Amino acid sequence: MSRQTHRFPVTVYYEDTDMGGIVYHANYLRYIERARSDYVRQLGNDQNAMRESGIVWVVRKIEAEYLATAKFEDELVVETDVHEVSGVRLTMVQVVRRGDTEIFRATVMAVCMNKDGRPVRLPAEIRASLQ
């Protein structure tokens, strides 16, 4: 699909690291979550309005690869690309880079759910903004 890659800068803070000074593995999930939230906000998706209408985004599946380490004060960029949009799911590939070095890669499948926890179709305006 021909969409523009979304880029989101991240600075590694001391609190992001473990005793060895390396980014703790779970923090990459936080970085990519922030990037996804920023991306859908830039597309005009108001997640608060969605929630008030009874629909929320949830992650259904993540496949993650840790390829290299990041350390305190590294300047990283999270790149997000939409891979697939269907009636009920959105699949994105997210890559965390330090300069030209790819250090983390994830494929993330997100769906929308209603207040009863049941999957619902992605709102038409969201599908349209992603295609």
C-alpha positions in Angstrom: 0.0 0.0 0.0 1.4 3.4 -0.8 1.2 5.5 2.3 3.7 7.8 3.8 5.8 6.5 6.7 5.0 8.1 10.0 8.1 9.1 12.0 8.1 9.6 15.8 11.2 10.7 17.7 12.1 9.1 21.0 14.9 10.0 23.4 16.1 7.2 25.7 16.0 8.4 29.3 17.7 6.9 32.3 14.4 5.5 33.6 14.1 3.5 30.3 17.2 1.5 31.0 18.0 -1.5 33.1 21.0 -2.0 35.4 23.3 -2.5 32.4 22.3 0.9 30.9 20.4 -0.8 28.1 16.8 -0.1 27.2 14.6 -2.5 29.0 12.8 -4.8 26.5 9.2 -3.7 27.5 10.0 -0.1 26.8 10.1 -0.7 23.1 6.4 -1.6 23.3 5.8 1.8 25.0 7.7 3.6 22.2 5.8 2.0 19.4 2.5 2.6 21.3 3.3 6.3 21.5 4.1 6.4 17.8 0.8 4.6 16.9 -1.2 7.0 19.1 0.5 10.0 17.5 0.0 8.5 14.0 -3.8 8.0 14.4 -4.1 11.5 16.0 -2.4 13.0 13.0 -4.8 11.2 10.7 -7.7 13.0 12.6 -8.8 10.1 14.7 -10.0 11.4 18.1 -9.6 8.5 20.4 -11.4 10.2 23.3 -14.4 10.8 21.0 -14.2 7.1 20.0 -14.2 6.0 23.6 -17.1 8.2 24.4 -19.1 6.6 21.6 -18.2 3.2 23.1 -15.4 2.1 20.7 -11.8 1.7 21.6 -8.6 0.5 19.9 -7.0 -2.6 21.3 -3.9 -4.5 20.3 -4.8 -8.1 19.3 -1.3 -9.3 18.3 2.3 -8.2 18.3 5.2 -10.0 16.8 8.4 -8.4 18.0 12.1 -8.8 17.1 14.9 -7.3 19.1 17.8 -6.7 16.7 20.2 -4.5 18.6 20.4 -2.5 21.8 19.7 1.1 22.6 21.3 3.0 25.5 20.8 6.0 27.7 20.6 9.2 25.7 20.3 7.5 22.3 18.1 9.4 19.9 15.7 6.9 18.2 13.0 7.2 15.6 9.9 5.0 15.4 8.8 4.4 11.8 5.2 3.3 11.4 3.8 1.9 8.1 0.3 0.6 7.5 0.6 -2.9 6.1 -3.1 -3.9 5.8 -6.5 -2.4 6.5 -9.6 -4.6 6.5 -13.1 -4.1 7.8 -12.2 -5.2 11.3 -8.4 -4.9 11.7 -5.4 -2.7 11.1 -2.0 -4.2 10.7 1.1 -2.0 11.0 4.8 -2.6 10.8 6.8 -0.5 13.2 10.6 -0.2 13.2 12.7 1.6 15.8 16.0 3.0 14.4 19.1 4.6 15.9 20.4 6.5 12.9 20.5 4.0 10.0 20.6 1.0 12.4 17.3 -1.0 12.8 17.2 -2.1 16.5 13.6 -3.3 16.9 10.9 -4.4 14.5 7.2 -5.3 15.3 4.2 -6.2 13.4 1.1 -5.0 15.3 -2.5 -6.0 14.6 -5.1 -3.6 16.2 -8.8 -4.0 16.2 -11.7 -1.9 17.5 -13.9 -3.2 20.3 -17.2 -2.0 21.8 -17.8 -1.4 25.5 -18.9 -5.1 25.9 -15.5 -6.3 24.7 -16.7 -7.4 21.3 -14.9 -6.7 18.0 -16.6 -4.1 15.8 -15.8 -2.8 12.3 -13.3 -0.1 12.0 -15.2 3.2 11.6 -15.5 4.1 7.9 -13.7 7.5 8.3 -10.7 5.7 9.9 -10.6 3.1 7.1 -10.8 5.9 4.5 -7.9 7.9 6.2 -5.7 4.8 6.1 -6.3 3.9 2.5 
